[in-house]
Amino acid sequence: MANEQITEIKRIFTSRLDVLDHLLDVGEKHVTDTDALMQERLAEDMLPFGAQIVFMCNQPRGFSQWCAGKPVDNHKPELATLAEARALISETRTMVEGIDVDDSKLDEMKRLGLGPGAFCEIPGHQYVNDYLIPNLYFHITTTYAMLRNMGVPIGKADYMTFLRPHIQKEA
């Protein structure tokens, strides 16, 4: 079964879920009221911290469900505790690890609901590259920015932990 592209998508989703978990680890060490953290916002009209985690997880979750031939059932953006966030990340990681399709899945058409009465139909490649990945990065970046805004001492190295295994030192 040819699955180089699917394997790469799974790697990206899993490693970015690991980054999200890492960001929560650092945040937990520096934020005294982690339950209140889940309700923090960057702007009044923006969804809270917990919702950013949910929407980040919904990208790989939706891909996993689509690959399994199931309807996409997004998690509701209602996380009250850090423990709930960690459980969602773990559940999402398990879903991604369970993807078992070959690359031909990416040639199939995917219908995306875009709000009341709006949708688009695009090939799976485009679904991943133009919808899932940008949304994934938007919500993980927003999560990172919210933690920085709350004074959590994180930096680019925390955001890009997936590169650690490739770092080399010059002699």
N, C-alpha and C positions, 0 to 999 in steps of 0.2 A: 504494500500500500504506500503510494507516494504521499508524504505528508510534511515536506520540508517547510512549507509556508504555514501550515497549521501549527507545527512545532514551534516556529518562531513567534507566532501570535501568542501561543500559550506561554512561552518564555517571557515575553513582554508583559503580559497580564500578571503572571505570577511574581515577577521581579518588582513590578510597580505596587502590587499588594504588599510585598515585603517592605518597600519604602514607606508606604502608608503606616504599616505596623511600627516601623522604626520611628517615624515622626510622632506617633502616639506615645511610644515609650519615652522619648525625650520630653514631650509635652507633659506627660504625667509626673515627671520628676520636678517640673518647674511651675506647675499650676496647682494651687492648693485645693480648689474646689472643682474637681473634674466633671461633676454633674452639671455645674453651671457652665463649664467650658462648652458643653454640647449645645448650649443655646446662644453662644457668642456669635456676633455678626460683624462683618467689615463695614456694612452700610445698613441703614434701617430697612431698606427695601430688599435686602439680600437674604437668601435662606441661611439658616444657622449652620454652625460648624458640623453638627451631627448629620444634617442633610447633605453636606458636601461629601462626607464619607459614604453615605448611602448612594449618592449619584455616581461617585467614583466606582463603587462596587457594582452598580447596575450595568456598567459597560461590559465587563467580562462575564457577568451573570447572564445578561441577555444573549451574548455570543454563545455561551455554553448551552443555553436553552434552545437557541436557533439550530445549533449543530446537532442537538439531540432530537430535532423535529418537533419540539414542544413550543407552545405559544410563549412569548416573552412575558414573564411575570415579574415586573420590577418590584423591588423591595420598597415599601412605603418610607418616605423620608422622616421617620419618627424614631430617632434614637435618643433615649433619655440618659444613658450611662455609657461610660467608656467600656464597660464589660460587654454591653450590647454591641458596641462598635467592633470590638475584637472578635466577638462571635460571628458577626456578619462577614468580617474579613476572612476568618477561618472557613466559614461555609462557602464563600465565594471561591477561595483558593481550591477547595475540594471539588467544586463544580468545574473549574478550569482544568484541573488535573484529570478529570474524568472525560474530557472531550476525546472522542474516538471516531474521527472522520478523516477522510483523505482530502487532499487539496482541491478535488473537484467540487467540494461543497462551496468553495469560493466563487464558482462560476454560476451558482444558482442565484435567482433573483430574491431580494429581500424587500418586503414592504415595511416602510417605517411610518408609523403614525407621528404626525408633527403638530398635534393639537386638534381641537374640534374641527372636523371636516377637512383637515389637511393631511396629506401623505405624499410619499414618493416611493418609487420602486427602483431599486438600484442593484447591480450585481454584488455578490458577497465581498469581492475585493474592495469595491468602493464603500460598502457598508463598514468594513474594518477601517480603511484608510481615511475616509472622509467624515465618518460619523463617530465610531467607537473610540478610536485613538485620540482625536482632538478633544472629545468630551472627557475621556479618562484624564488627559493632561490638564485640562481646564480645572477639573475638580480637585485633583491632587495638588495643583499649584495654588488654588484658592485655600485649601487646607493648610498648606505650608505658609502662605501669606497671613492667614488668621493667627497661626501660632507665633509667627514673627511679630505681628501686631500686639500680641499679648505679652511680649517680652521673652518668649522662649528662645534660648540661645542655639538656634539652628542655622545652618548655612548650606551652601551648594553641595558640600560633601555629604550632608544628611539627605538631601534631595536626590542625589545620584549614587546612592550606596551600591547599586547594581554594577558599578564600574570597579569596585574594590578588588575583585579577583584579577583584574587586568592591569592593575597599577604596578609599575616597575620602578626601581630606583637606579639612577645612573651611577656608574662606578666612579 
